[in-house]
């Protein structure tokens, strides 16, 4: 029995390494900013508190929030592609089969009960991030995960195509930039800041529709 337990622990470790390899880019933001969150990442600033209780309310696209009059202008969820699910469940199933192979009793089913649901949870966790643009009292706000950025401090917005993402995240990347990168999403949106209270030069956020995000954050000229 001790040998079977050791085999199960070894298989769990192998699955963890496989899934960590798939989602290695998920924590890129935290690796770049281990101690200093940006001004609009949900923390209260001594200079100008910007968050209200309405920011924490549940929002539906195109529906105004009764508590604060907040309307969702754009919303998307960065779900993982189907082959991530196939790979994660496949790896979990293979490791489970290796553990129970030739082992009767509880070890014949326990690896499947533990590893397969764990793989499903990890893939669901990786794809939970949302990119949302809301409007309240005439001011728009960019939400990238838990981080928030008012449009009033945005200087300009640019689209980074998938072909230029490698350079934007590599040799051209400012170490002080705020990055929300998902490896399975090709394009990104570059949001340049103009705020003396925030040392962050710009945001780089993965999105499948960067043109729509840029249009939602860019002020529209008044119609004549």
N, C-alpha and C positions, 0 to 999 in steps of 0.2 A: 504493500500500500504506500509506503514511503517513496518507493521508486516512482509510482504512478503520480503522486503529488508533485515530485520534482519535475516530472515530464510536463505536467500541466503548468507549473510556474514557468518553465522554460518556453513553452508555447505562448503563454501570455506575453512574455518579454519580446518574443519575436514578432507577435502581432503589434505590440506597441511601437516597435521600431519601424514596421512597415507603414503604419498609419501616421506616425510622426513624419516620415519621409513625404507622404502625400500632402500633409498640411503644414509643411515647414514654413511657408510664407505667412501663415495666419498671424503669428506673433511678431511680425517684422516691426510693427509700430512700437511694441513694448521693448524690443531689443534696441531700437534707436533712441527711445526716450525712457530709460529705466527709472529715472528719479524725478524728471520734470515734466508734468503734463502741460499741454497747451492751455491757454487762457480759457478756451471755449470747450474743453473736454468734459464739462460737467462740474468742475470745481467752481467755488464762489470766489470771485476776485475782490480784493479789498478796494480797488479803484472804482469798479462799476459792476455790481451784481446784475447779471442779465437773465438768469434763469427764474422762471416762475413755476407755480404748481401746475399750470396748464401744459408745460412742456412734458410732464410725466403722464399725461392723460392718454387714453387709447384713441388712435386716429384712424379714420377710414379715408381712402382716396376720394377727393372731391367733396367731402362732407365737412362742414364747419364744426368746430368744437364748441359746444354750448357754453362751457365754462370760460373760455378765453377768446372765443371768436376766431380760432385758428383753423385754417383751411389747408389741406394737403394739395400742393400744386403738382408734385411729381413723387412717385414712390416705386421702388423696385427692391426685390430681394435677390441677393447674389447666391442663388442655389447652386450646388455643385452639379456637374454633368452626370448623366446616367452611368457612364462607365466608371465613375468613382464608386458608385453603389455596387456595381458588379465586382470591381476589384476588391473592395473592402470585405464584402460578404464572401467572395471566393477565397480570399486569404484566410478569413476566419474559419470557413468550412474545411479548408485543407489542413490547417493547424489542428482543428478539432479531430479530424480523421487520423492524423498522425498520433495524437495522444491516445485515442481509444482503440487504435488498431491492435487487435489481439488481446485487448483488456476487457474482460467481462465485468459485469456488475455496474456500479455507479459511474465508472470512468468511460463507459460506452455512450453515455448521454450527457454527463455533466459538462464536458468541453463545449458542446453545441449550445447548451443553455447559457453558458457564461460568455463565450467569445463572440457568437453571432449577434446577440443583442448589444454587446459592447461596441462592435464595429458599426452597427446601425446608429447608435447614439453618437459616435464620433463624427460620422459623416453628416448627420443632422446638425450637430454643433458647428461644424465648419461652415455650413450653408445658412446660418441664421442671420447674418449681417444684412441690414437694410440701408439703402441710400434714399433719403427723403428730403424734399424741399417743401417747407411750409410757409404760410404767410399769415401774419397776425398784426393788426393795426397798421397795415401798409408796409410792414417790413418783412422781408423774407429771410428764412433761416435754413441753412444746410445742415442736415443730420447725416453723419457717417458713422454708423454704429451708435455708440454712446456719446460721441463727440458732436458738438454743435458749433456752428459758425454763422454769425449774422451777416447778411448781405451788405450791411452798411460799412463793413471793414474790408470788403473785397475790392481790389483794384481792377482786376481783369480775370477772365476765365478763358482757358484754352483747352482744346481737345488733343489728347495724346493717343494716336492710333496704336494698334497692337504692334506694328512694325517698329515703332519708336520706343516701346516700353522698356526694352532692355537698356537702351542708352539713358532713359530718364531715371531708371532705378540703379544705374551703374555709375559711369564716369561723370555724368552730369548732375547727379543727386547732391543736394545740399544736406550736410549732416544734421542741420537743424530743422529740416522739413518734416511735416507731419504726413505719415504714410499709412494708408489703409489699402493694402494690396491683397488681392486674391489671385493666385496663379492661374486658375481656370477661367478667368475673365480677361479677354484680350485688351481692349482699350481702357484708357483712364482719363480722368479730367484733372486739369491743373488749375488750381485756384490760388491766385497771387494775392497776398494780404497787404493792406496799407493801414497798419495799426501800430502806433508807437508803444502801446502797452504790451504788445505780443512780439517776442523775438522770432517767432516762427515766420520764415519768409513766404512759404506757400504750403498748400495741401496737395497731395497726390492721392486720388481716390479711384479705386476700380469701379467701373460701371459699364454695363452692356450698351447703354445709350448715352454716350457723353454729350452728343449734340442737344438732347432734350434737357439734360442737367444744366448745360451752359445756358440754354435759352431760358430756363426757369430762374437762373440766378442773375441774368443780364437784364437791367431795366429796359422796358419797352418804350420807344418814343411815343409821345402823345399823338393821337390821331387828330387830324384837322377836320 
